[in-house]
Amino acid sequence: MPENVVPRSGPLAGAVGGRGKSAYQDRDKPAQIRFSNISAAKAVADAIRTSLGPKGMDKMIQDGKARMLVELSKAQDIEAGDGTTSVVIIAGSLLDSCTKLLQKGIHPTIISESFQKALEKGVEILTDMSRPVELSDRETLLNSAATSLNSKVVSQYSSLFSPMSVNAVMKVIGPATATSVDLRDVKIVKKLGGTIDDCELVEGLVLTQKVANSGITRVEKAKIGLIQFCLSAPKTDMDNQIVVSDYVQMDRVLRGERAYILNLVKQIKKTGCNVLLIQKSILRDALSDLALHFLNKMKIMVVKDIEREDIEFICKTIGTKPVAHVDQFTADMLGSAELAEEVSLNGSGKLIKITGCASPGKTVTIVVHGSNKLVIEEAEHSIHDALCVIRCLVKKRALIAGGGAPEIELALRLTEYSRTLSGMESYCVRAFADAMEVIPSTLAENAGLNPISTVTELRNRHAQGEKTTGINVRKGGISNILEELVVQPLLVSVSALTLATETVRSILKIDDVVNSR
């Protein structure tokens, strides 16, 4: 019988030639799409694996298929700020388990529902093994921040960054009542030059702009105004040119301009303002040379080119209010501070510091120094992660051991839990439990240990009830990780488990791809 003819008596009776063949093949399409998505996401997760832990390597991802796991990592960063590598590795391991379950013919919906059940039990297990922490326990906070810094390029500076991060968070919250931390209240200012040792925490405002009138670089008992209008000659509404041929008229125009600017500066001086911050303008010059001359004569320190996005932080820090028109520029709009000065850094430029604010908002500034852009960005990223760890402890005041201890405990307890279930569910929860071993296994691998023997020993120790036993990367072995002060917030582990499971469940639900143009 010719290939393109389908017998009438077959399951596709009535289908026409080639159409029948493709319709028959399409039955496998959802499974193919599912396996394709899983293998693409798993490939990225495998690439990320070598980044985990203090001995991990850095990565640069260029593949478009990585987008879903990049989004997952971002979600973890927003929620917890740490554990961004762990969440991707757990997702990759769960996807690997899914592949094996799907190949055994288990329906994706059953896998998805079983994983959700395992997640709920897993969160319960993690909460049980955590220990509560008080924000007054400074030592515990420092240890948590130091643990997050261990895997960073600048880990040798954790003794500098840990206290800095803890102090910053404690200054912007009320420890007794706080339920979260707005990290926008901690501004990180990057300054090229110097070394990481020069990084400092400033209670007040730090500006990277230069003083416009270099003659006045220090003002005590500062009265600070922030203006959003221009101190320069007005422009016509439309882009016109005015040609003045008579020098008498020209003189009159210049006198008018001078009088206009002098009037503006006098109104500013009348309020008692002696430090003036001027927002950057795109309409015309925010500050003309003539205005600067008058301000200099009146002993007013001027800082121009203030960025629009910095306005809110400046106002909150020094208690000033932005003024959009000179008529609203009154004494009650000014902020006050003990000292505003331009400080010279050792051969690496200048900064403006405003300290001793009279009515400070709960804000601080961290100044990050470094010999090159890469070092500064790495330091900024490390400080951000340490701040996020402290924020996690403010949100959920509980700590859990690090070093793969929570994951191996999960694997053990979820395996026990799977025995209480029946049928396919039990099989899927068991696969979920086995997937958890990827974290201790990867940590051991990246530390140069034998992953199989390390994880086996770890599993045995946990089976004997040693819940806080984990992999000690520094000493290259297994020990009580709490005694080694390797701790992380409970929120980091719970968030990583929850987000990884949600992502895997959403990938399982995809069974077709539509090409959009």
Secondary structure, 3 states (H helix, E strand, C coil): CCCCCCCCCCCCCCCCHHHHHHHHHHHHHHHHHHHHHHHHHHHHHHHHHHHCCCCCCCCCCCCHHHHHHHHHHHHHHHHCCCCHHHHHHHHHHHHHHHHHHHHCCCCHHHHHHHHHHHHHHHHHHHHHHCEECCCCCHHHHHHHHHHHHCCCCCHHHHHHHHHHHHHHHHHHCCCCCCCCCCHHHEEEEEEEECCHHHCEEECEEEECCCECCCCCCEEEEEEEEEECCCECCCCCCCCCCCCCCCHHHHHHHHHHHHHHHHHHHHHHHHCCCCEEEEECCCCCCCECHHHHHHHHHCCCEEEEEECHHHHHHHHHHHCCCEECCHHHCCHHHCEEEEEEEEEECCCCCEEEEEEEECCCCCCEEEEEEECCHHHHHHHHHHHHHHHHHHHHHHHCCEEEECCCHHHHHHHHHHHHHHCCCCHHHHHHHHHHHHHCCHHHHHHHHHCCCCHHHHHHHHHHHHHCCCCCEEEECCCCEEEECCCCCCEEEHHHHHHHHHHHHHHHHHHHCCCCCCCCC
